[in-house]
Amino acid sequence: MTEAIIQQFSPELLTEIFGNLYINDLLECALVNRKWSANAMRILWKCPIQLATFPLKNSKSPQEKLCSIISTIVKCLSIEVKNKLRNIYGIIIDEVKNESVPMFDYCLFMEKLNLVIMFKATFFWLNSQGCVTGLIYHHIIFQEICNLIIIKSNILNNQQRDTSRMTEAKIILSAYNPKHMLQGEVCNRNYKESDFPLPSHLPLMTQSLSRLERVTLNTCIQPRFIYELNNLCRNILDISIHCGCHDDQHLADFINNQEKLQKIVLFSFKSDIRLQKISEAIKNKLEQLLSLNISAGQVPLKIFNNKHCDQLLELHLVDCDQSLTNLSDWNQFLCCNNTSFKNLKKLELHCNVKNLEKIGIFLQKVSSSLRKLILIRNNPEEQILIEKFYKNIAKYSTNLIQLDLTIPEFIESMIIILQSCKKLESLNLRDPCNQPNDLNEKFPSLGNYFPLSLKKFGVEFDLNISKEMIEEFLNNCFNIGIRKLSFGFYFMDFTLEHEIIMKRHVQLGTLSNEFYEYWIREQKEVTIEGNIIYNENLPVQEKEKDYWFDFIRECM
């Protein structure tokens, strides 16, 4: 392809091409010319802070990269703001000079803003300047940066959102209490700290904070923090609360006041505490939520009684070790005819199977919509219950595309499901919860029963499989028509003979070539001896590629 033809590529075409490149490749494209640089930066600066945590082809540390990003954003500030920083606050640094203007107005490209990461990055940058320190300067520059990004960026351009679809939050606040984190699961009403300032300490960005879309509280936070957020925010889409034992009323008020709320995640460190007021607030929002992830018992299952949860797309229920639910609670939830879930696509239940004897009734209720099912047992169960459990899945969940569950004692139970779920694309087997299983012995036979749609097969515990069994398994997969399969597991013993067998099935098309290139590097890097031991002899650039691939895979 000649240079003249490349020069004729439209910005739209370049953006589409660059959207499929890795970060290091994009950085090289940015050096070609101004046109290419603009299109590369449009992608790189969608969420620049996030990029600082991934290894790139330079020697800068994550902290140095964060400082470079903040420095660039400060240069994007308006002349009016720069004059204010110099003349009123006495902040005299190169970036706030009027002539300090970057090549592009980078803030226009941003599509996501994590306030806490931006707050910490600003702190790192100010410390690197040496001449500008102190909390007041930190707060002032941070506020001006965030206001600039929110006003100029693409973050809020799409205000008209489809309320029937999960919307990714663009402005994010994730806070925690440092003392709580240091002391583990010990909560204390006297904690006054958080890793992010009280909203009242950031008066210049009141309007920006009012546009928050996701709030995550990783510990108990002082009630004043929640109270002040509640006075500002009405547009939260996504709330995650990981400890609410001392803030029950404030958090309940906060949830009740969010008019556009789509998603709630709620777990408390103290699994024996019922969160009554928060539970009532969640109940009030049930019929508008698209996703709900709760600890059953802390939030009683009776909140679903007589509710039409027909907007709900995802439901995650975890029964804690110190369970606050009993058999009658589960039976009421599973069998209640006055509760509907017409559009439920993903169901995750993490509890004892004996509590789910009537799972078939619930699966029948959601059979037309359910596509993803995650069922994890805490304890071993009697085989008769397991058989009934798996037959219910096979009977009522034939439209599944993803199945993730605790492996049964006998693979025959698994085959019942595989023969029924003909649309399955992803199968993942979880730890057997201290119960023996015969997967190592019966591994090849699974390949005879996989649906042709299967693209990913994962196992989350150690496999001790001979090369002969791998070959038989892959031959079985090939013979029934499986193509482009990827593995989500590694083998305890892996030799050159294993590799030859797998390469042959890459050539035959049984295994995905893209998957295999990554997988074989990972397999060679680890030695499984109960724990995974990292190979320190691997070249640095190879480590960077793998970390980046992990990031891309997670995003996808």
Number of C-alpha atoms within 10 A of each C-alpha: 5 6 7 8 8 10 11 9 13 10 13 10 12 16 18 11 12 21 16 10 14 14 21 14 13 20 17 13 20 17 12 10 10 13 16 21 18 21 23 25 21 21 19 23 19 21 18 22 21 17 17 19 13 15 21 19 13 8 9 13 14 18 16 15 22 25 23 15 21 24 18 19 20 24 23 25 23 15 16 9 16 22 17 14 20 14 11 9 12 12 19 14 13 13 20 23 16 16 10 16 18 14 12 15 16 23 26 19 23 22 22 23 24 18 20 17 17 20 20 16 23 25 22 17 21 20 15 14 12 8 10 16 14 10 9 11 18 19 19 16 20 24 22 18 22 21 18 20 23 24 14 16 19 17 21 15 11 7 7 7 9 8 14 14 12 18 15 11 17 20 21 21 18 17 20 21 20 15 17 19 14 9 10 10 14 13 21 15 12 7 15 14 16 19 15 18 14 17 20 13 12 14 13 17 18 17 13 18 23 17 18 24 23 21 20 17 20 20 25 28 27 21 18 15 19 19 18 15 21 19 12 16 20 20 16 24 23 27 24 19 18 18 23 26 24 16 20 19 19 22 22 19 16 22 23 19 18 19 14 16 24 25 24 22 16 22 22 21 17 17 19 14 15 20 23 16 17 25 22 17 19 22 20 15 21 24 18 19 27 26 21 21 18 23 23 26 25 26 24 20 21 17 16 19 15 12 16 16 20 17 21 26 23 21 19 19 19 19 22 19 10 11 15 18 18 11 12 10 16 20 18 15 21 21 15 16 13 11 17 21 21 18 19 24 19 21 19 18 19 19 20 17 21 18 17 18 18 19 22 23 18 20 20 15 19 21 22 17 18 26 20 20 22 18 19 22 21 17 14 18 16 10 13 8 14 19 16 16 19 18 18 21 22 21 16 22 25 20 18 25 19 20 22 19 20 21 25 26 19 16 18 16 18 20 17 18 22 20 14 20 23 18 17 24 19 20 20 19 20 18 17 20 15 9 12 12 14 13 20 14 13 16 17 20 18 18 20 21 18 25 20 17 18 20 20 19 18 16 19 15 14 16 16 16 18 17 19 13 17 18 18 18 18 23 19 20 25 21 11 14 15 22 19 20 25 20 17 15 16 22 18 17 15 17 11 9 11 16 14 13 17 20 18 14 22 20 11 13 16 24 25 19 17 11 16 19 12 14 18 14 14 16 18 14 17 16 18 17 10 9 9 11 11 13 13 9 7 12 9 10 12 11 17 15 18 16 14 18 14 13 12 12 9 8 7 6
